[in-house]
Amino acid sequence: MKSSIQNQLRAVRQGRGLSASELAERVGVTRQTIYAIEAGSYMPNTEVTLRLARALEAPVEELFSLAVDEPSAPRALPADVLSAVPPAKGQAVRICQVGDRRVCIPVNAAPYYLPEADGVVARPGKKPMQADVVAFPGTDGSGRRLVLAGCDPAIGFVSHLVERSGGVEVVSAAAASQLALQWLHEGKVNIAGSHLEDAATGEFNLPYLRSEFPGEDFAVVSFARWEEGFVVAPGNPKGIRKAEDLTRRGVRLVNRETGSGSRGLLDRLLHAAGVPAGKVTGYDRLGYGHLAVAYLVLTGEADCCVATRSAARTFQLDFVPLQSERYDFVMRRPTLATPTAQVFIDVLQRAALRRKLEVLAGYDTAQTGAILA
């Protein structure tokens, strides 16, 4: 690291009311020597330095100091962005290592607190959904972490228990089911959550995995069964009970993104009722996640959305059930055998988690933790 001596000799001398000639006479050097020292072109030896300090009645450190070059700015490193929307400069992110990939998960502020973050986006990357990120000191993303992509509102219950019991941090990336599974296929996440129904059989997730990823050796672990339906304002003032009701004047929908189980359910209901999507006000207005769309109903920005009963319960909204669905966690089979994943599976099989899911989220936990494939 480069360094140099900086001096404050001129400022101290002038503060003492001395001319360069007067100081030179006291120290026993020439006036030109004083000027050279003050200009930084001449470095005095130890004796002259001590004479200067005595003549000016100042400690040596007040006259001369060691200036160290400022450390270079942290280097921005490329990372895959796990988000449904492009990254923005300055966005706070969690940074994780998944295999040989560096990934970052944008985090957003919530009322009353700032979210935990490992770094920020320095600039969007050269390719879509990539960014150059700068990590805060001491955070490299290589700790005991599992990156989980999905849309289940209750994943926080699992995350807290996993970290408390096994010291493994679950970093959640919000994603619709199809996107979460695609990230898993690309090696960007450790676990993907999904509730995709096969219209022909009524089975969840397994037929989709066999169809879309025939060469992958995926393990499927059941999380819970939940109810999905219309989330509406208390008292259901617009009287929304079925898909046809969404076409009525004054009814505003907020939809989920393509690839989500909720969007798939709505599309099947509209098709069965013979209702064109274009006749539903708000069909193209998107919210990302069950809680996100339910919140828009709470604030009055929408009259209805398709989400889980737990999302409705979170905001004390009314709920019109449409169907029961199974939400599963999918991971690569080698991942299932790792110590961090075993901590995750162990928590899924605990009675304490099941009780919390039943009471707070209204989930059916009869199969929670069961390995289905």
N, C-alpha and C positions, 0 to 999 in steps of 0.2 A: 504494500500500500504506500503510495507516494505521500511525502510530508514536506513541509517547509516551515521556516521560522518567520513568524510575523512579529512586528514590533510596534509599540505605541509610544516610542521615544519622543517624537515630535509633540504629540498631544500632551504628554506629561510635562515636558520641558516648558511648553507654552503655558500650561496650567500653573506652573511654578513662577511664571513671569520672567524666565531667563532667556537671553538670546543664545544663539548657537556659539558665539565667541565666548560668552561667560561660562557656559557649560564646558566648553573645550578647555578653558583655563583651569577650571576646578578639577577636571579629570586628568589633565596633562597630555592632551592630544590636540591636533590642529582643528580649526573650524571646519575644514574640508572633510575631515574624518567624521565629525558629527553629522554633516549633511549626507555623507555616503551611508552611514549607518541608518539614518532616518529614511533614506531612499531605498534601503534594502540591497544596495550594491556592495556593501561591505559587512562582513560578519565579525563582530568584535571577539577577541579572545576572552578567556575567563576573567583575567585581571581587569581588563577594561570594562567588562560587563559589571563586575562588582563595584568598580569605581563610579560608574554611572549610577548604579542603584544607591550608593552612599551619598553621592552629590545631590541626587534628587529626592533623597529620603523616601525611597519607594522600594518595595520588594522587587526582586528580579522578575517574578511572574507578572508584575504589572507592566513591566517594560517589554518583555519578550514572551511569546507563547508559541506553542507547537500547533500548527494548523494541520489538521488531517483532512484529506479529501473526503467529501461526502460519499457514502457507499452508493454504488450504482443501484438504479431502480430495479425492483424485482422483475425477472424476465417473464413475459407472457408466454404461456404454453398452450398448444392447441388441445381442444377437448370436444367431444361430441355433446351436443345439447339435448337433454331429455325434456322436451317440452312440446306442446302442440302448437306453440306460436314462436316466431323467430326471436332470438336473443337481442337485447338492447345493451348498448354501452353503459357501464355502471351498474348493471343488474347484479344483485347479490346472489351468490350461488353456493351450493354444497358441491364439493369436489371429491370424487371417489375413483378408485382404481378397480375395474372389473376385468380380470384377466390381464391382457396386455393393452386394454383400452383405458384412456382417461375420459371420464364423463363428468358433466356438471349438470346439476339440477337447480333451476331458478327457484328462489324463495321469495315470497311476498310478505309485506308487512301486514299485520292484523291489528285490530284495535288494542291499544294499551301497551303493546310491546313490539320490539324489533325482532325479527326472526334470526335464529342461529345461521351463520354463514361461514364458509371457509375461504372465500375470496370474492372477486368481482370480475365481470366481463370487461376486458380491456377494449375489445373491438369484435364485431362479428367476423367469423372465419371466411375463408375464400370459397368454401362450399356451403350449401344450405344446411342449416341446423348444426353448424359448427361454430366455435368461437375460440378466441384466444383469451385465456383467463389468467389472472394473477392471484396466486394463493397468498393468504396472510402467513406471516412467519409461523413455523411450527405445524402447519397443516399441509400434508401431502396426500391425504386420501388413502393412505395405505394401511390404516388401522383395521380393527375387527369390525367390518361393516358389511351389511347386505343391502344392495340396492334393489328396491321393490317397486315395480311400476304397476299401477292399477287405479281403481276408482272407488274402492270400498271405504265409506266414511268411518268405519270402525277400526281401521288398521292402526290407529294410534293406541288403542288398547293393547294390541299385540306388541307394538314397538316398545312401550314402557316396560312391559313384563320381560321381554327379551333382554333389554339392556340391564334391567335390575337383577335378573337372575343369572345371566351369563356374560355380561359385559360386552355384548354384541350390539352395535348401533344399527338400527334399521332406518335407512334413508329412503324416504318415499318420493316417487316421481309420479305426479298425476298424469294418468293416461287412460284413454278408452281401451276396451279389451283387445281389439285388433291391433292397436298401436303398441300396447304393452307386450303382446306376443311377438310382434315383429321385432321389437327391441331385444327380446330374449333370443330370438333366432339370430340376430346380428351380433350377439355377444355383448350388448351394452348394459344389460341388467342381470342380476342373479335370479330374480323371481318375478314372474308376471302374474297378475290377478286377472281372472276372466269370468264372464257370465254370458257366453254366447250360446244361444239355443239353436239346435238343428231342427228346422221346421218339419222335416220328414219324420223324425223319430221323437221329438220333444226332449231329447237328451241334451245335456249341457256340456260344452267344451270338448269332450273327447272326440266326437265326429269332426269338429272343426280342425282339431290338431292333426287327426289322421289325414284329412283332406288337404290342408294347406302346408303341412310340414311332414310329409311322409318319410323323409330320411332322418328325422331328428329323434333322438332317444330322450324323450321328455318324461319326467315323473310328474304326476298330478296328485295333489294333496287337497282334500276337501277342507274348506274353511267353514262355511255355514250355508243354510238356506235362508233366504230373505223374501219378503214380499215387495213387489214393485207395482206401482200404480200411479194414478193422478195425484199430485200434490196440489192442494188448493187452499185458499184463504179459509180461516175459521168460519164454520157454518156453511161453507161451499156456496157463497152467494150467487154464483153464476150457474149453479145446478149442473155441474159437469159430472157425468156418469159413464159416458161411452164416447167412442171416437167421433161419432156424428156430432156430438155437442160442441166440438172444437170449431165447427164451421159457423156457429151462430154469431150474429152481430155483437160486437163488444167483447168477445172472448179473445184474449191474447195469450198465445203459447210462447214459452221459451224452450227451445229444442236442445238436444245433445248433439255432439259432433258425429259425423259418419264414422262407423267402426265401433261405436259404443253399443252395449247390449240394450240400453234404454232406447236409443234411436231405432235399433232393429225391431224392438217390441212395438213401438209406435207405428212404424211403417207397416208391419203385419196387420195391426188393428185397422189402419186406414184402408189397406188393400181389401181386407175382409169386408169392410163396410162400404166399399165402393166409393171412397172419398178421395179425390185427387189432392195431393199435398198442397197444390197451389191455392186451394180454397181455405186453407188453415192460416189465419193471421199469426205471424211469428214463426212459421215453420222454418224459415231460414235464419232466424235469430238464434245464435248458439251460446251455450254456457258450458264450461268445461268442469264436469264433476257433479255428483248428486247434490252436494251441499251448495255449490255455486248456483245451480238453477233454482233450488228451493229458496235460497236467499232472495232471489229476484221476485219470487212470489210473496215472500214476507214483506218486502219493501213496496209492494204494489206495482212494480214495473212489469209484472206479468200476472196473469190470472191462473195459469196452470203450467205444470211441467210433468214429465214422467221421471220418477225417481223412487228411491226406496222409502219404506215406512220410517226407517231410522232418520232419514233426512227430514221428513215431515215432523217427526217427534222432536228433533233438535230445535226447530224453530216454532214449535207448538202450532203447527198448521194441521189442517184436516187431510185425510188420506182416503182415496178410493182404490181399494185393491184390484189389481188386474190379473196377476199371476204370481206363483211362487217360483223362485229361481235358485239354482245352486251356484255359489261363487267358489271357485277353486284357485289354488296357487299352483303355478306351473314352473318347473325348473329343470335344468339338465340333470340327468341321473347322476353324473359324477359330482355335481354340486350337492345333491342330496346327502352324499356320504361325508361331506366336509364337517369339521367340528362346529363351524358357525351355523351351518344349516341345521345341524342336529339340535343346537340350542333352540332354534326357531321352531322345529317340529315338536320338541319337548314342551314348549310353552303352549302350542296349539292343543296339546292333549291334556292340559291341566284343568282341573275342575274350577279353579278360580277364574280363569279366562272365560270358560263356558258360562259361568254364572253371570259375569259382567255383560257378556254379549246378549244373554237372554233378557236381563233386566233393563239394561240401558239402551240396547239397540232393537230388541224384539226379535232376535234371530233364533232359528231352530238349529241347535248345536248337536243334534244326534250323531252326525257324521264328522264333526270337527276333528281334524287331525288324522283322519283315515286316508291311507295311501290308496288311490283308486287305480293307478296305472304306473 
